[in-house]
Amino acid sequence: MWLNIPYSISTATADVTDKDNQRIHKTEHLLVAKQPITLYFTTTQANYALRSQKMRFSFLVPESNHDVKYSLLLE
């Protein structure tokens, strides 16, 4: 999972917590975490200022022998 700031720097997820604000340490634990979850990202103001398009949240989902990339518009 990462935050896309086109065309600047992409930032990986800094932290993930469940609804009880307990940190989820590995992404494979997301399926058993108390829902909803909260994702935290950090970036500098300079990276954000360099964007030329709206930011996106992107993530990969495993599908048999490959991964499918999904990307959600944030702004």
N, C-alpha and C positions, 0 to 999 in steps of 0.2 A: 504494500500500500504506500502511496506517495502523493504528495501535493505537486501538481504541475503548474509552473508559473511560466507560460510561453512568452517569449523565448528567452528565459533567464535560467535559473537553476532549479532543478527538481529536488524536493526535500522528502526524505523518507519519514515515516511515522516516528515521532519522538517518544510517544507514550500512548498506551491504550488502557482505559479503565472501564470497569463494569458499572452498573447502576448504583452499587454500594461504594463507589469510588475506590475499589480494590484494583490494583494494577494487574493486568493480564501480561504475563511475562513472555509467552510464546504465541505466535499466531495460530498454531494448531489448537490452542485452548479457547479460541473464540467461539467455537460451536457449543461449548459447555458453560460459557460465561453467562452470568445473569444479564439479561437484556433490558434496556438498550445499552450499547457501549458508547464510549466517547473517545474520539481520536484526537491527539494533540500533535501539532506540527509547529516547527519554529523556522523562521527565516528572517533575514535582515530587511530593514526598510529599503535598503539599496536594491536588493534582489526584487522586491515587490515593485519598486519604481521602474525597473527595467522591463516589466512585462509589456507585451505588445498585443495581448489578447486576454480574455477572461481566464481566471484560474480554473483548474479542474482537479478533482480527486480521482485518482486512477488506482486500479487494483487488478491483480491477476487471479483467475479462478482455474484450478486444474481440471482438465477434461481429458480423460483416458490418457493418451500419450502426448498431449500438448497443453498449453495454457491459453486461455482466452482473456484478453485485456478488455476491461470495462473502464469507461471514463465518464464522470459526471460533472457537468458544468456547475460552478459554485457561485458565481456572481450574477 
